[in-house]
């Protein structure tokens, strides 16, 4: 068994996938309060979408440098894409960074946080549909659908409990843009799965961040965006947010290389739940963080994750039984 086979065996183990995916989602969940705190430290107003895009561009450019430097150190040579990889890097960066974040920031300014969180969580549905129907990377089974619906109910519950209402008002510049952002993120997941068959996941992650981050920086600055002077706390927070993207997306890309999209993406339902809990802790809303609503939401998300992953174990069992006959 060569090194690649050993890596595939380890990273396709259910418990390893669970541990790494939950760590990624915890990091992404910490981004919600970190961004809010970052806006305060860099004096960025809520309505200043161009400054927010500039802020995101700086974050992703720093994340790119972290990924590329780490990958270069790990491989003992400068990490650089193959000539035919640039088109794939451009596509992933376009959907993962540029389209997702431009439409998300503008949409968030015109839609409620509750509806934005719910719409954003639907990226798991889109990722599984794209993987199963459009790209034919895996089959969509009743168990996967059931697990996804149960996990999504946890997201609905944590956002709508505590008196948060949900209306069906829809505008293109608000909910529509958040939905476009969600579809772009889902496409990026499926494209990452497809492209890591040829490309190194770390190289793909680092350079799509670099391309996307630079585009966001130029766009934000060209439209009048600016960030105010911040002290050491602000820049330390910026470095941490860059680390969130660098570590979480790199690990997520590696998981996608060795596992079906649905098996990995289903863990994304825990992002908003971790976001609510960590926002409560870091933004001095302890009562909200430790409310029973979050426990119920995490339970529903966990059940959904279990059902989706159990479908893969059942499939393996059937294949093993067939081979033994």
Secondary structure, DSSP 8 states (H G I E B T S, - for coil): --HHHHHHHHHTSHHHHHHHHHHHHHHHHHHHHHHHHHHHHTT--TT-HHHHHHHHHHHHHHHHHHHHHHHHHHHTS-----GGGHHHHHHHHIIIIIIHHHHHHHHHTTS-HHHHHHHHHTHHHHHHHIIIIIS--S---HHHHHHHHHHHHHHHHHHHSTT--------IIIIIHHHHHHHHHHHHHHHHHHHTTTS-HHHHHHHHHHHHHHHHHHHHHHTT-------HHHHHHHHHHHHHHHHHHHHHHHHHHHS-HHHHHGGGGHHHHHHHHHHHHHTT-HHHHTSHHHHHHHHHHHHHHHHHHHHHHHHHHHHHHHHH-
